[in-house]
Amino acid sequence: MAPPQPRQAVFRASTQRFLRAHPTVERLLRGFFRELLLRRPENVLEFAAEYFTNPELPRQIQEELGGPGAAEEGQRPAPHPGGM
C-alpha cells in the first residue's frame, strides 16, 4: 500500500485527535455495528434510523463509558427496544 499523501496524513491525524477527544463516538459506532451484525436486519436504513433515535441511547452510552448512573462493570446495556 502506498504511503498516505500529506493531505491524507493531516486528515488522519486530525480524525484520530477528534476520536480520542470524543470517546462517545467510538462507543456509539461500536454499539451500532454490534447490534447490526447480531440482528442482521433486512432494512439497514430503517434499523439505523431506529437505533440512532432510540431515546435510551444516550443513557446506554453513558453507562458504557462509566458515567453517571453507570451499570456495574461487565453489565451490558439493554438491547434496542425496536426488536429488529
Secondary structure, DSSP 8 states (H G I E B T S, - for coil): -----HHHHHHHHHHHHHHHH-HHHHHHHHHHHHHHHHH--S-HHHHHHHHHT-TTHHHHHHHHHT-TT---TT------TT--
